[in-house]
Amino acid sequence: MTRVKPSTERQVGVPDGNLVLDLFLLQQRIGELMELALRGTETRPAEYAVYSQLAIGPMTPRELSARLGLTSSTLTGHLDALARRQHVTRSPNPQDGRSYRVELTAEGLAEVARCRQGFRHMLKELGGQLPVPEAEVRALFRVVDEAADRAAAQLRAAPSPLDSSTNSY
């Protein structure tokens, strides 16, 4: 049997790949773009996502988690990092005494403004490289996100195919 030497080309969109691998590889590339956009700041890409949402206005952790698709423990880690920099404050939620609202401080807003400079530059470069309008790409992302949400709901509801108690031999 002759083994084929694996290709070293990036595996996005190759015939023997799959959609999830493509998205994983795209996530890696986008992470690189975000890191390049944030050079010279203390902000990590995932933290910038939190900053960008809080720049809209104060939010509860539940609201932030829903908007960003983060688990509460992951979000707590990001919020703690922002708090250590004194970039956020936490105050009681007037609508729900069990919760709190997170708000950017003046220093946090200044960091968002700094980060946005790099992001705008990166987005302009990326947009200029797209062969189709950005709106079309973003619409397709929404379709994939909605399909992934439905698939995840189905998978959560079904037993795992790897669960030995449901496998028959």
N, C-alpha and C positions, 0 to 999 in steps of 0.2 A: 504494500500500500504506500503510495506516494503522498507525503504531507505537503500541503500548500503552505508556503511561507506567509504568515499573517501580514497584511498591509499595515503600514504605519500612517496611512492617511487618516485624517479625522473621519469618524464613522457616522456623521450626521447624514441621514437620507440615503445611505447605501442600501442596495437591494436585500442584503441578508441581515439587516438591522431590524429595529422595530420602533414604534412611536415613543415608547417610554424611554428607550435608550437615547433616541434623538433629543427628547426633552431634557434628559439628564445632562447630555453634552451641551445643549444650549444653555442650561442653567450655569454650567461651569464657565462658558464664554461670557455670559452676562455678568457673572460674579467678577470676572477679570475686568470688564468694562467699568463696573461700579467701583472696584478698587482703584482703577486708574483715575476715575473721576474724583475720588476722595483723597488722592495723594496730597500730602501736606496738612491733612486734618487728623484729629484723633478718632474720627468717626469711622466705624466699620459699616459695610454695606447694609447689614440687617438693622443696625441702629439707625441708619439714615432713613430707612423705611418708617421707623417709629417717629423720628423727628418730623418727617414730611407729613405724616398724618396729624401730629400734634400742632403743626403749624397752621392747620385749618381751624383749630380751636381746642379747648379742653375736652377730654374724653375719659370715659371710664376704661379700666383694663378690659372689661368685657367687650366694649365697643372696638377698642384697638385690636383685640384678638380676632373678632369677627371680620374686621376690615382687612387685616393682614394675613389671616389664616394661620395664626400662631397659637401654639398651646399656651396655657396660662403660665406654665413654668418657664418656657422660653421667653415669653414677654416679660415676666418678672426679672429675668436676668438682664434683659436690655434696659428696662426701666431703672434697675439698680445701678447700671453703668452710667446712665444719664444723670441719676441723682448724685452719684459720687462726683461728677463734674459740676454739680450744682446747676444743671441745665433744665431740671424739672422740679416742680413742687407738687405735693399731694395734699388735697384738701377734701373734707367730707363731701359726699354727694348729697345735695339737698333733696333729691328725689328718692334716695335709698340710703338709709342710715348704715346699712351693712357694707356699702361700697364707698369708693372715693373717686375723685376726678384728678386727672394728671394734666398739668399745664406747663408749657415751656416758660422758663424765666427769660429775662432780657438776654442773659448770656446764651441760653438755649436758642433763642430767636436769632442771635448773631451767628451762632454756629450753623444754623439752617441756611442763613443767607450766604455764608462762606461756602458751604457744601454745594449750594445751588449753582454757584458760578461754574464749578467743575462739572456738575451734572448737565447744565445747559450746553456746555461745550461738547461733552460726550454725546448727548442726544442729537445735537446738530450733526456731528460726524456720523453717527450711526444712521440717522435719517437720510443723510446724503448718500449712503451706501445701499439703501434699500432700492430694489428694482420696481417696487409697487408703492402706492401711497401708504403712509403709516397707518391711516385709518383702516385700511383693509387688513393689515397685519394684526392690529389690535382687535378687530372684529373676529378674526380667526382665533386669536387667543381666548376670547370670551367663549366661543363655541367649544374649544378644547377644554376650558375650565369647567363649563357646564356638563360636558360629557364625563369628565373625570369625577365630578361631584356625584353624578348619577351612578357611575360605576362603583365608586367607593361605598355608596349607600347599599348597593346590591351585595358587594363583597362583605361589608360589615354584617349584613343580615344572614348571610349563608355560612355554613360551616367551612372551615379551611380545607382545601383539598389535601393538605399536608397533615391534617389531624388523623392520627392512626385509628381513633375510635370510629371514624366514619368510613375508613377505607376497607374494602373487602378484597380478600385475596383468593 
